[in-house]
Amino acid sequence: MSIGELPSEASKARQVPPIDPELARALAPRGPARRQLTPADLAEWQQRDAATRPRPTVRELQADGRFEVTELRAPGTRGGLDGGGDVTLVSARPAGTTGPLPLLYYLHGGGLIGGNAWSVVPWVLRTLAVPLNLAVLSVEYPLAPRARYPEPLEACHTGLRWAADHAGDLGLDADRIILAGKSAGGGLAAALALLTRDRGGPQPLGQLLLSPMLDDRGTTYSSHQMDGHDTWDRTSNATAWQAALGDRHGAADLPLYAAPARARSTDLSALPPAYLDVGSAETFRDEVVAYANALWQAGGEAELHVWPGACHGFDTLAPGAAVSLDAGEARTRWLRRLLAR
């Protein structure tokens, strides 16, 4: 069986990989069953997500002066190449930094249907920006089903192009921009790397893809193996992709920018170096492993980590767990090597 191949009916009953003990303890209060997201529950889920992930204010994000945080607006190009409206960017960096800083252009998670640019900033600053003295731009892209492909991706491209064009005014190093994101944000970061390659820029230095949401088809072994078990399973994933793609969900001619796993059979050459990580007990495991393999086969550069016993969102669920700390250190080491080039 090749990487990511759909399992036979007989093999679908195989047991799931064991969960890391520390993560299992963190999951225990949720009970044995994971609530699956269905189209009928989507509106309620989005209301609950907005309530549980409120937007901190700029003043709160500044953390008593430890960080410089502002809200910026990248003008859209209605009727132009991107065909979208203005894009809000949350700009953050450690206070007192001087000189042009490398930029982590960060796209938040939330299944393309939830999350916001503000709530992820404290985690990005603490785990990535502070250790490496990076600037951060967190993108407030529009959410499905109100905004469907290509609107979210075009918003991300609008913000990136504007940031690169105004790097000098923003105190950024335009030659050291790293695309980054987790889950849906990781999928958008991968798609943005493809889009910037094919549109001729801006050229990122690298792409940091954390448990990226890459494939709308739900046909991998792990998507079946972990259905009903992972914190984000095949049923929930299908609901999110349906909201994001509408009638194009699962279509054979879906553009590769809509679901980057579609590019595995076309061309993944000439992309920036990639870091990919995923859990062994995660729905996205096989599509992430297959994407890394396709990057290597295209002559590209990729570093892949499959964290044993990790579920989707493991480092958010249990940030102090040993596997979460190890994952954070590995990402930091890769970024440090990339920035040293």
ZAMARGU-4260 file (C-alpha; in steps of 0.2 Angstrom, whole numbers, plus 5000, padded with zeros to 4 digits):
<rodrens>
0) 5000/5000/5000 | 5007/5017/4995 | 5008/5032/5006 | 4990/5039/5009 | 4982/5025/5000
5) 4963/5022/5004 | 4963/5006/5015 | 4953/4991/5010 | 4936/4987/5019 | 4945/4973/5029
10) 4959/4985/5035 | 4948/4999/5041 | 4944/4990/5057 | 4963/4990/5063 | 4966/4998/5079
15) 4971/5017/5080 | 4989/5021/5086 | 4991/5024/5105 | 4989/5042/5112 | 5003/5049/5121
20) 5000/5047/5140 | 5001/5065/5144 | 4989/5070/5130 | 4977/5056/5135 | 4976/5064/5152
25) 4973/5081/5144 | 4959/5073/5133 | 4951/5063/5148 | 4939/5077/5154 | 4932/5078/5136
30) 4926/5060/5138 | 4928/5045/5127 | 4918/5052/5112 | 4923/5066/5101 | 4909/5077/5095
35) 4909/5077/5076 | 4905/5092/5066 | 4891/5090/5053 | 4884/5103/5041 | 4868/5104/5053
40) 4879/5109/5067 | 4890/5122/5058 | 4882/5138/5063 | 4881/5133/5081 | 4899/5127/5080
45) 4905/5144/5073 | 4895/5154/5087 | 4904/5143/5100 | 4921/5145/5092 | 4919/5164/5092
50) 4914/5164/5110 | 4928/5152/5116 | 4941/5161/5105 | 4938/5180/5108 | 4949/5193/5100
55) 4961/5200/5113 | 4963/5219/5111 | 4979/5227/5105 | 4982/5233/5122 | 4980/5216/5129
60) 4992/5209/5116 | 5005/5222/5121 | 5007/5213/5137 | 5012/5228/5148 | 5024/5234/5135
65) 5033/5218/5131 | 5027/5218/5113 | 5024/5231/5100 | 5007/5227/5092 | 4997/5237/5080
70) 4983/5233/5067 | 4987/5236/5049 | 4976/5236/5034 | 4982/5230/5017 | 4972/5238/5003
75) 4963/5226/4992 | 4962/5226/4973 | 4944/5225/4969 | 4942/5220/4951 | 4961/5217/4949
80) 4972/5201/4950 | 4966/5197/4968 | 4949/5203/4966 | 4946/5206/4985 | 4944/5219/4998
85) 4955/5226/5011 | 4964/5214/5023 | 4967/5216/5041 | 4984/5211/5048 | 4989/5210/5066
90) 5007/5216/5067 | 5017/5211/5082 | 5036/5210/5088 | 5046/5210/5104 | 5047/5228/5111
95) 5063/5237/5108 | 5069/5227/5093 | 5079/5237/5080 | 5084/5235/5062 | 5074/5225/5048
100) 5067/5209/5056 | 5063/5193/5047 | 5044/5191/5046 | 5034/5176/5051 | 5018/5178/5040
105) 5006/5168/5050 | 4989/5161/5045 | 4978/5155/5059 | 4969/5138/5061 | 4951/5134/5063
110) 4946/5123/5048 | 4943/5138/5037 | 4927/5140/5046 | 4934/5147/5063 | 4948/5156/5072
115) 4954/5174/5071 | 4971/5183/5068 | 4971/5190/5086 | 4969/5175/5097 | 4984/5166/5090
120) 4997/5180/5092 | 5002/5176/5110 | 5006/5158/5106 | 5016/5164/5090 | 5025/5177/5100
125) 5030/5166/5114 | 5035/5150/5105 | 5042/5157/5088 | 5045/5176/5088 | 5053/5179/5104
130) 5066/5165/5103 | 5071/5170/5086 | 5068/5189/5086 | 5055/5188/5073 | 5041/5200/5067
135) 5024/5193/5065 | 5010/5197/5054 | 4994/5187/5058 | 4981/5188/5044 | 4962/5190/5046
140) 4956/5180/5031 | 4938/5178/5028 | 4929/5162/5034 | 4918/5149/5025 | 4904/5147/5021
145) 4902/5166/5019 | 4919/5166/5009 | 4923/5151/4999 | 4939/5147/4988 | 4948/5158/4982
150) 4943/5172/4994 | 4953/5167/5009 | 4968/5163/4999 | 4967/5179/4989 | 4966/5189/5005
155) 4982/5180/5011 | 4991/5184/4995 | 4985/5203/4996 | 4992/5205/5013 | 5008/5196/5009
160) 5011/5206/4993 | 5007/5223/5003 | 5019/5218/5017 | 5033/5214/5005 | 5030/5230/4995
165) 5031/5240/5011 | 5044/5230/5021 | 5055/5246/5023 | 5042/5256/5031 | 5037/5241/5042
170) 5054/5237/5048 | 5054/5220/5039 | 5067/5211/5029 | 5058/5207/5013 | 5071/5193/5008
175) 5067/5183/5024 | 5048/5181/5024 | 5042/5164/5031 | 5025/5158/5027 | 5018/5149/5043
180) 5002/5141/5049 | 4993/5128/5059 | 4979/5116/5053 | 4969/5126/5040 | 4982/5140/5041
185) 4995/5127/5037 | 4985/5122/5021 | 4984/5140/5016 | 5002/5143/5019 | 5006/5128/5007
190) 4994/5135/4995 | 5001/5152/4996 | 5019/5145/4992 | 5012/5138/4976 | 5003/5154/4972
195) 5018/5165/4974 | 5028/5153/4964 | 5016/5154/4950 | 5013/5172/4950 | 5031/5177/4952
200) 5032/5183/4970 | 5034/5188/4983 | 5047/5174/4986 | 5046/5167/5003 | 5062/5160/5012
205) 5052/5145/5019 | 5036/5137/5024 | 5032/5131/5041 | 5017/5119/5040 | 5010/5113/5056
210) 4997/5099/5055 | 4992/5107/5038 | 4975/5104/5031 | 4980/5099/5013 | 4967/5087/5006
215) 4948/5089/5003 | 4945/5071/4997 | 4946/5061/5014 | 4953/5046/5006 | 4969/5043/5015
220) 4971/5028/5027 | 4973/5039/5042 | 4957/5049/5039 | 4948/5032/5040 | 4958/5025/5054
225) 4956/5040/5065 | 4937/5044/5061 | 4928/5046/5077 | 4944/5046/5087 | 4955/5061/5083
230) 4950/5078/5090 | 4947/5083/5072 | 4941/5069/5062 | 4936/5064/5044 | 4918/5069/5047
235) 4922/5086/5054 | 4935/5089/5040 | 4923/5085/5027 | 4910/5097/5034 | 4924/5111/5034
240) 4929/5107/5016 | 4911/5107/5010 | 4909/5124/5018 | 4925/5131/5010 | 4923/5123/4993
245) 4904/5121/4990 | 4899/5111/4975 | 4918/5110/4970 | 4922/5099/4986 | 4929/5083/4979
250) 4929/5088/4961 | 4942/5080/4950 | 4946/5097/4942 | 4948/5107/4959 | 4963/5119/4957
255) 4979/5114/4967 | 4978/5131/4976 | 4962/5126/4984 | 4969/5110/4991 | 4988/5108/4990
260) 4988/5089/4990 | 4980/5090/4973 | 4997/5097/4967 | 5006/5080/4972 | 5002/5074/4955
265) 5007/5089/4945 | 5021/5100/4950 | 5029/5104/4967 | 5046/5110/4961 | 5053/5127/4964
270) 5045/5129/4981 | 5054/5136/4997 | 5061/5124/5010 | 5047/5117/5020 | 5045/5111/5038
275) 5030/5099/5041 | 5024/5091/5057 | 5009/5080/5061 | 5004/5067/5074 | 5005/5049/5072
280) 4987/5048/5079 | 4980/5062/5068 | 4968/5062/5054 | 4980/5072/5043 | 4995/5061/5046
285) 4995/5052/5029 | 4991/5068/5018 | 5006/5077/5027 | 5018/5062/5025 | 5013/5061/5007
290) 5015/5079/5004 | 5033/5079/5011 | 5037/5064/5000 | 5030/5073/4985 | 5041/5088/4989
295) 5057/5077/4989 | 5052/5068/4973 | 5050/5085/4965 | 5068/5089/4970 | 5063/5100/4984
300) 5068/5102/5002 | 5057/5097/5017 | 5059/5092/5035 | 5046/5080/5041 | 5042/5076/5059
305) 5028/5063/5064 | 5026/5065/5083 | 5022/5048/5092 | 5005/5048/5100 | 5000/5065/5095
310) 4983/5070/5090 | 4977/5085/5080 | 4981/5101/5090 | 4991/5092/5103 | 5003/5106/5107
315) 4988/5118/5110 | 4979/5104/5120 | 4994/5101/5132 | 5008/5114/5129 | 5018/5107/5144
320) 5018/5089/5138 | 5035/5082/5133 | 5030/5079/5115 | 5023/5097/5113 | 5040/5104/5120
325) 5050/5093/5108 | 5039/5099/5094 | 5042/5117/5098 | 5061/5114/5100 | 5062/5106/5083
330) 5052/5120/5074 | 5064/5133/5082 | 5079/5124/5077 | 5073/5122/5059 | 5069/5141/5059
335) 5086/5146/5066 | 5095/5135/5052 | 5084/5143/5039 | 5087/5161/5045 | 5106/5158/5046
340) 5107/5155/5027
</rodrens>
